[in-house]
């Protein structure tokens, strides 16, 4: 593994001039190494942030001015909507749209998800990049293993690197990958001045995880596809959503009470939030998103366990009418 450098300062050179690194808020060796590795994977220049929400905030505030409007994927990750709503005092407006079609006119930024979470729709990238506004693709679920949005004309890729990229539920990080050098400089300047900077320790954990990213994502995708196929044949699963890539799926059961029974009756599958880790998670999204989602919607993030074991656990939970887990 690359060395972990926790330094916050580095001495000037013999002439009294700063070197490549001088103060951690401007950049540090471990963070730079992780950014280089991720940038190579996504085909652009990567910048790390303390979280996905931090990356979202920095990107929006560095790109937009008061009065600008974001066209946001409808039914996407609810946390993005909450973050953008917090910017309302800066007069950043949001309109939601169906990302399977073209974005609306009169917006200054187009925000897509590939795929959306938890509805798992895929964006029409061709229609989006034909729009005059810059295009951001939140590719947290797809990862660069399944999709490299910059190659399709997007201007920015955003990841909650906490999820699949770090992949072990032990590192909180966000990332933006830029296609344009000028946009990279603008975002880097904003990051340095505002201090929305990633620390070396989670960046080092990201470096660790990128070494196994393809192996993990391929296995998680195979398992998710297997579970989706089994769920489509199960009478208790009313709607099953899986886009054909990645390790995330969702499905609906009859109502909120049934969803709570299912999520609390699994044994191998952990009832917890988040996604993208080596452990399989299930949760009712109603607790977080309210009326944005059907009452019985359950989201499953496939991990690395044996697929048949996971299905047996999910099948018995779907059949459960009794008490939740001890």
CORVEN-V383137 format. One record per residue. RES is the residue in one letter. SS is DSSP state (alpha for helix, beta for strand, coil for the rest). PHI is phi in whole degrees, 0 to 359 (* if undefined). PSI is psi in whole degrees, 0 to 359 (none if undefined). Layout:
res->{RES/RES}
ss->{SS/SS}
phi->{PHI/PHI}
psi->{PSI/PSI}
//
This chain:
res->{X/X/X/X/X/X/X/X/X/X/X/X/X/X/X/X/X/X/X/X/X/X/X/X/X/X/X/X/X/X/X/X/X/X/X/X/X/X/X/X/X/X/X/X/X/X/X/X/X/X/X/X/X/X/X/X/X/X/X/X/X/X/X/X/X/X/X/X/X/X/X/X/X/X/X/X/X/X/X/X/X/X/X/X/X/X/X/X/X/X/X/X/X/X/X/X/X/X/X/X/X/X/X/X/X/X/X/X/X/X/X/X/X/X/X/X/X/X/X/X/X/X/X/X/X/X/X/X/X/X/X/X/X/X/X/X/X/X/X/X/X/X/X/X/X/X/X/X/X/X/X/X/X/X/X/X/X/X/X/X/X/X/X/X/X/X/X/X/X/X/X/X/X/X/X/X/X/X/X/X/X/X/X/X/X/X/X/X/X/X/X/X/X/X/X/X/X/X/X/X/X/X/X/X/X/X/X/X/X/X/X/X/X/X/X/X/X/X/X/X/X/X/X/X/X/X/X/X/X/X/X/X/X/X/X/X/X/X/X/X/X/X/X/X/X/X/X/X/X/X/X/X/X/X/X/X/X/X/X/X/X/X/X/X/X/X/X/X/X/X/X/X/X/X/X/X/X/X/X/X/X/X/X/X/X/X/X/X/X/X/X/X/X/X/X/X/X/X/X/X/X/X/X/X/X/X/X/X/X/X/X/X/X/X/X/X/X/X/X/X/X/X/X/X/X/X}
ss->{coil/coil/coil/coil/coil/coil/coil/coil/beta/coil/coil/coil/coil/coil/coil/coil/coil/coil/coil/coil/coil/coil/beta/alpha/alpha/alpha/coil/coil/alpha/alpha/alpha/alpha/alpha/alpha/alpha/alpha/alpha/alpha/alpha/alpha/alpha/alpha/coil/coil/beta/beta/beta/beta/beta/coil/coil/alpha/alpha/alpha/alpha/alpha/alpha/alpha/alpha/alpha/alpha/alpha/alpha/coil/coil/coil/coil/coil/beta/beta/beta/beta/beta/coil/coil/coil/coil/alpha/alpha/alpha/alpha/alpha/alpha/alpha/alpha/coil/coil/alpha/alpha/alpha/coil/coil/beta/beta/beta/beta/beta/coil/coil/coil/coil/coil/coil/coil/coil/coil/coil/coil/beta/beta/beta/beta/beta/coil/coil/coil/coil/coil/coil/coil/coil/coil/coil/coil/alpha/alpha/alpha/alpha/alpha/coil/coil/coil/coil/beta/beta/beta/beta/beta/coil/coil/coil/coil/alpha/alpha/alpha/alpha/coil/coil/alpha/alpha/alpha/alpha/coil/coil/coil/beta/beta/beta/beta/coil/coil/coil/coil/coil/coil/coil/coil/coil/coil/coil/coil/coil/coil/beta/beta/beta/beta/beta/coil/coil/alpha/alpha/alpha/alpha/alpha/alpha/alpha/alpha/alpha/alpha/alpha/alpha/alpha/alpha/coil/coil/coil/coil/coil/alpha/alpha/alpha/alpha/alpha/alpha/alpha/alpha/alpha/alpha/alpha/coil/coil/alpha/alpha/alpha/alpha/alpha/alpha/alpha/alpha/alpha/alpha/alpha/alpha/alpha/alpha/alpha/alpha/alpha/alpha/alpha/alpha/coil/coil/coil/coil/coil/coil/beta/beta/beta/coil/coil/coil/coil/coil/coil/beta/beta/beta/beta/beta/coil/coil/coil/alpha/alpha/alpha/alpha/alpha/alpha/alpha/alpha/coil/coil/coil/coil/coil/coil/beta/beta/coil/coil/coil/coil/coil/coil/coil/coil/coil/beta/beta/beta/beta/coil/alpha/alpha/alpha/alpha/alpha/alpha/alpha/coil/coil/coil/coil/beta/beta/beta/beta/beta/coil/coil/coil/coil/coil/alpha/alpha/alpha/alpha/alpha/alpha/alpha/alpha/alpha/alpha/alpha/alpha/coil/coil/coil/coil/coil/coil/coil/coil}
phi->{*/296/292/262/251/264/302/258/222/225/298/290/282/297/269/77/252/296/271/299/234/228/211/300/296/269/147/212/300/292/296/297/294/293/296/296/295/289/299/296/296/267/79/204/253/263/232/262/224/294/196/297/295/295/296/300/300/297/295/296/290/280/264/252/241/308/96/285/235/256/271/254/307/287/72/274/302/294/296/296/299/294/297/292/297/293/268/303/300/270/60/269/260/228/234/271/212/279/286/283/234/287/290/288/286/74/246/253/204/250/241/247/229/230/276/289/234/250/275/62/278/255/283/274/295/298/292/293/287/284/287/290/280/301/242/251/243/283/252/306/282/290/63/293/291/258/203/240/301/298/290/258/101/294/267/218/245/241/230/279/292/304/276/292/296/282/74/231/57/221/215/263/205/232/212/235/247/255/272/256/295/295/295/298/298/297/290/296/298/298/299/295/286/266/77/275/243/285/273/296/299/295/295/294/294/296/303/304/285/297/293/246/303/297/300/294/294/298/295/296/295/298/293/299/297/296/294/298/296/293/295/298/264/263/294/278/266/279/222/239/241/209/275/93/209/82/256/248/216/219/207/251/249/301/198/295/296/296/300/295/297/296/292/263/251/283/240/284/271/272/275/203/273/77/196/90/271/284/261/281/242/224/200/284/278/299/298/262/257/60/287/294/232/300/302/261/285/244/252/238/252/286/259/249/289/299/296/294/295/296/294/300/293/293/296/292/292/294/274/289/234/256/285/290/302/296}
psi->{152/152/151/115/110/7/146/344/155/137/152/165/185/336/5/24/144/143/203/325/133/323/134/331/336/346/154/158/316/318/317/322/319/321/320/318/317/321/321/320/319/353/32/202/121/142/134/151/165/341/170/321/323/320/318/311/312/317/314/313/334/337/324/164/160/134/349/159/138/130/109/136/128/138/18/193/123/332/328/316/321/319/315/325/327/343/5/323/339/10/38/118/156/133/133/150/163/111/354/354/188/152/159/159/164/23/159/355/136/126/114/165/139/98/173/155/113/12/346/33/152/143/154/90/324/316/322/315/345/345/146/342/153/150/127/133/114/104/31/314/320/319/163/351/324/336/135/89/331/329/344/10/359/155/329/145/135/140/138/95/348/330/249/324/310/316/3/14/38/11/124/117/153/163/145/131/124/144/327/135/321/318/324/314/320/315/322/318/316/317/315/319/327/345/20/71/138/147/159/322/308/330/322/320/326/317/316/313/328/337/335/10/310/317/315/312/321/314/317/322/318/318/317/318/321/314/321/319/317/320/322/337/1/132/338/345/107/322/131/130/119/126/1/3/157/174/15/137/164/156/158/139/184/317/181/323/318/318/318/321/316/311/335/6/356/157/308/327/129/134/95/164/183/182/167/359/180/347/140/131/150/143/150/126/351/326/330/320/350/225/358/338/158/150/327/16/126/134/135/128/113/135/216/10/169/129/320/324/319/317/319/321/315/322/316/328/322/332/352/139/3/211/154/174/155/none}
//
